[in-house]
Amino acid sequence: MKFIQNGALRLYLLSVSIYFVWVITQWEFTLETLKILFPLFFSFIIIFFYKTYLEKFNKVFAYFLFFSISLTSLFGITNVMDGSYALSTNPILYGLAFYSAFFAFHIYKKAIDRKFIWIASNPILLITGPIAFTFKSISYIKIKKRVSYYFPFLLIGIVFFKVIATPLTPFFDLINSTNAIEVLVFGIIFELFVYFNFCGLSLVIYSILGILGLKIPLNFKQPFSSRNIVDYWRGWHRSLSHVLKNLFYLPVRKKYSINLAIFIVFLSSALWHGVSVNFILWGAFHALCFIFSVKLLKKDLKLFSLFLMVPAIIVGRIIFSETDLDRLILKLSFSINSPTEIINLFKNIPTLSFLSLLFGTLWVGLEFFLKDYRFFRERSYKFLRIPNVQICLMIIFVLLVGSQTGIEYAVYNQR
């Protein structure tokens, strides 16, 4: 608790100070530049109302907080989080998706303290998450050891985000196509982009906080080492999954059934991303795939569950990315026309984008095929401890990180 009272506050002040030093260097002073202060204000309000009036109604208040981002999305106050490039439309509600989920989890568990506001509103955690459902101080560990342990995560996070994900954005013109080949190509590329963008930033945040003395869980655990869609979701956006498990899965499973609990989890996740028909379809689609995969695994049909995982991921990402319902229907009809357009489009794609696509594909291949190799088995990026891997990453970083190809943005920093 001493850390919560002192260390978390110091970490918050440090994060805010670094941000405003950057703002000063940019000579930009607008409401947008002040957006990182609003989460602190709303965190105080949440704690005040909970402690003063709503402590007896903790579960109701927790669900209200979790779906608050859904309500703002429904009324057009905030964006949906479909992964496309979109600036936040409401800086006053910056980070609402993450700090509201943070408070929802802790209030539901009745494990909340006034000093939690310094964690919930920390600007580093509001860039793109993760939701700090658990955290502890490691400031007692010498800074040299912390840097030694966390620096490889920082390095791979930057490589994921800047070297692989960002150069893939020139391929995004494919989102307008309804040609089956182009739709599938886009689905694959967009899945790679979201993974390396989101996972990369999560690793950067994980490492920075670790170096500064705050340990949070890994948000990703090599999801492409999976052999079925169930395992895939266990490694993807784990902080949100943990919140969904405690708020929805466990209560519904206890009172009703496992299948209903799975549906509620995925539909709740869909609404958290935004109130849109494509997200509802995405949630229902993945719930069905998840349930069917569980049945296959119970019958020891592991190969069939593997064959289900690949199209589930790609088709799911196509549904996730398309908010235009009419165009989504055309895409899911998978009609094949002339591939001339995609050939012409690829002519205008920078070489670095193709290199990033190749590198990203190879990386996913390593996660998949080296699943049982001892440095991949724990699915915690343990291979980063290998000196040769660090050297290779440093070389890639030095050669490519300065290249200005693509649009640089955080997929979950849209509201």
N, C-alpha and C positions, 0 to 999 in steps of 0.2 A: 504493500500500500504506500510505502514511502516513495517508491518510484512513481506511482500514479500522482502523488502530490507534488513531487519535485521534478523528476526526470522527464515526465511527459510534458509538463509545462515548458521546461527548457528546450525540449525538442521542438515543440510547437513554435516558440519564439525564434528559434534558430531557422526553422523552415520559412517562416513569414519574413524574417530579415533577409534571407537569401533571395526570396522572391522580389522584395521591394528594392533590393540593390539592383537586380536585373531590370525592374521597371524604370528606375532612375536612369540607367544606361540607355534605355530606349526612348526616354523623354516622352513617355505616354502616360497621361493621367486622366483616365476616364472611369466611368462606372464599371466597365469591363475589367480594368486593372485592379479594381477594389473587390472583385468578386470573391476572392479567397477569404475575406473577412465575414461574409454573410453566413457561412456554415457555423461559425462560432456563435453568432447572434442567435440563430435558430436552435443550436444545441442547448444554449442556456434556456430558451423558451421550452423546449421539450422536457428538459430536466425539471424545470420549475413546475410545469403543469402535472408531470408525473408524480413528483414528490408531494405536491400540494393537494391535488384533487383526484388523481387517477391511479394511485397505487393499488387500490382494491380491484381495479379493472385492467390489470396489467396486460392480459391476453388480448382484450378488445383493442386497447391502445397500441399494442405491438402490431396487430394486423392492420390497423389504420395507418401506422407509420410505414409499414412495408408497402402498402398499396398507394401511398400518397403520391409516389412518382407516376403511378398508373392514372390517377385522377388528373394530375397536371398534364399528362400526355393526352388524355381523352378530350380535354378542353383546349388543347393546342397551346398551352402555356410553356411546355417543354417539348423537345424533340423526342421521336422514337429512337431507340438505339439499334439501328439496323447495320451499323458498321461502315456506312458510306461517309464521305466527307461532308460534315455539316457543323457549322459553328453553333455554339450554344445560343439559343434565342432568348434566354432569360438569365443574365448573370446573377440576379438576386437569388435564384434557386440553384446556383452552381453546386454540384456535388450532392444534390438531394438524394439521388438513387443510392449512393453509398453510405452517407451518414444516417439516412433514415433506416436502411437495412441493418446498420450497426446497432442503432438504438432499439430497433424492433427485436433483434435477437437477444440482446442483454436484458431488455425489459421483460420479454417473455419468460426468460430464465430467472427473473427477479435477482439478477446479479449486476446491478447498476450502481454507480457511484457518481457523485457530482463531478469528480475530477476526470471522469471518462470523456468529458467534452474535449479535452486536449488531444485525445487520441482520435475521436470521431471527426474533429474539424481540422486535423493536420493536413495542410495543403498537399503534402506528398501522397497521402492515401486517397486524396480526392481526384487525382489526375485520371486514374482509371481503376481504382480499387487497389489492392483487394480489400474486402470487408474484414476488418481485424476482429474475428470472432474470438480469438485468443491472442494474447500478447504477454510478453514478460521482459523484464530488464536483464540485459547481459552486460551492463556497464562495468560489472566487477571483473570481466575478462579484459586483459590488457589490449589496448588499441592495436598493437602490432599483430596479435593473434586474430583479432576481429577482421582486420584488413586482409590478412593472409587467407582467411577462410572465405570471406565474402567477395573479394575482388574478382575471382573467376566468374561469379554469378553476374557481377556488374558488366564484365567484358562480354559475356555471351548475350546478355540482355541487349546491349548496345548493338552487337552484330545482328541479332534477331530483328531488332526494330529498324535500324538504319540501313544495314547492308542487304537484308533479305526482304523485309516487308515493304518499306517505302518505295523502292524501285519497281514494285509490282503494280503500283497504282495506274501507270499508263495502260494497263490491260483493262481498266474498268469501263472503257467504252463498250465492252462486250455486254454490259448489263442491259443495253437497249435492244439487243438481238433476241429474236424468238426462234432462230434456227437451232435445231436440236444439238448439233455439233458445237456451236458457239456457246449455247447455254451450258452444256456439260463442261466445256473448257473453262468458262467463267466460274462455274460452281467449284471446280478443283482449285483454280487460282485464288478465288476469294477465300476459300477455306484455309489455304496456306497463308494468305495475307492476314486474316484475323488471328490465326494461331501465332505467327511470328511477331505481329504487332502487339497483341494483347499479352502474350506470354513474355515477350521481350521487355515491355514496360513493367510488367509484374516482377520480373527478375531484377530489373534496375531498382525498383522501389524496395524490394526485399533486401537487396544488398546494401543500399544506402542506409536504410533504417537499421540493419544489422551492424554496419560500421559505426553508426551513431549510438548504438547501445540498446536497440529495441528489436526483439525477435518476434517475427510474425510467421505464420505457416506459409509454405510454398503454395502459390495459387494454381500452379500447373504441375502435374507429375507425368511428363512424357506420355500424353494421351495416345500418341500413335504407336506406342508399344503394345497397345491393346489388341486383343483377338476377337472382341465382340463389343457391341454398342454399350453394354452395361459397364464394362471396364473402361471404355472410352470416356464415359461421363464421370467416372470416379477420378479421372485425371484432369478433367477440364473445368476451369473456373471453380475450384474446390471451395473457395470461401463462400460463394453464393450457394453452392450445393449444400454446404453445412448449415447455412441459415434455413434453406428450404426443407432440409431433413428434419430440423427441430421444430419449425413452425407448422409444417404441413404433413410431411410423411409419417412421422411417429404418432401424432395424435389421430390421424385418419386411419392409419393401419390398426391402431389399438381398438378403435371403436367400430370400424367397418371392415375393409378388406385391403389387401396389398395392391390389387389392380386399381382400385379407386384412388388409393393413396398416390400411386405413380401418376395417374392422370391429373390429380390435383396439383402435384409438384410441378409437372411440366406446364400446365396451364397457368399456374402462379408465376413461373419463370417467364412465360410468354408475356403476361401482363406487366411484369416488372420491366421488360424491355420496351414496352409501349403498347397502347391499346390500338391495335390494328388487326385487320382480318388475317393478314399473312402470318402474324405472330401466333394467333389462335390456331391456325392450320399447322404451323411449325410445332407448337406444343403438342397438339393432338397426334401429329405424325410421329414425333419422337416417342411419345408415350406408347403408341401402338408397337413401334419397333422395339422399344425397351421390354415391353411385356412379352412379345413374341420371342425375343432373344432369351429371356429368362426361361420360357417353356422349352426352347431348343436345348439350352444348357442343362436343364433338369433331365432331359432325355439323352444327355451326353452327345448331342449332335453339334460338336464344336466347329466342324468345318462349315456347316450351314450357317451358324451364327457369325462366322467370319465373313462369309459371302453376303450376309445381310448387312454387316457393318459398313462396308464400303459404299454401296448405293444410299444407305440411310444418311451417312455423313454428307455426301455430295448433294442429294436431293433436298435434304434438310437445309443446307446452306443456300440453295437456290430459293427456296421458300422464304427463308429468313431475310434475304437481301432485297426481295421485290415487294414494295408496298403498293404498287399498282396492280389491283386485283385482275383486271382484264388482261394485262400483259402476263401476269403470273399464270393464268389459265392457258394462254397460248404457249408459254414456256413448258408447262407440264404436259402438254399434248405431244411434245417431242417430235414435231414435224421436221423432216429433213429437206432442206432446199439446197441450192448451189452453195458450195463452200467458198465461193469467190470473195465474198465480203471479208471473211476472216483472214484470207490470204492477203488481201489489200490492207487490212488493219494491221497485220503483223509487220508489214513493210515499214510502217511508221513507228514501230516500237523501238526504243533505244536498245543498243546491244547490252548495256548493263542490266536492263530489265530481264532479258533472256538469261543472263548469267545468274541473276538473283533467283529466277524461277528454277534453274538447274540446281543451284546450291540448296535451295529450300526443299526441292524434291529429293535430293540426295540425303539431306538431313533427316527428313521423314523416313526415308528408307533405312537409315542407320537405326533410328528409334525402333522401327518395326522388326528388322531382320536380326539385330543384335540384342533383342529383348532378354535373352537368357545369358548374355555375356555379363561377367561379374560386375562391371562398372555401370551396366544399364539395368541390372536386375531389380535394384531398389527403386528405380524410377524417380530418383531425386537428383538427377544431373550429376551423379557421382563421378562420371567420366571427366568432369572439369578438373578433378584432382590430378589427372595425368599431365605431366609437364609438356609432352609433345603436343597435346591438344591445346594447351594454353599458348604455346609458341605459334601454332598454326592460326589460332584466333587472333593473336596479336598482329601477325603478318596480314591477314585478311582485313583487320581493322585499319591498319596503317594505309593499305593500298586502296581501300574502297570507301571508307567512312566519310571522306570528304567529297565524294561524288554527289552532285546535285541532280538527281534523277527522281522524278515522282513527287507526290505531295506528302509532306510529313505531318501526320496527325495521329492522335490516339483514338482508336475505334470506339472506346467507351467514354470519351470525354466530349460527348455531344450535348450534355445538359447539366 
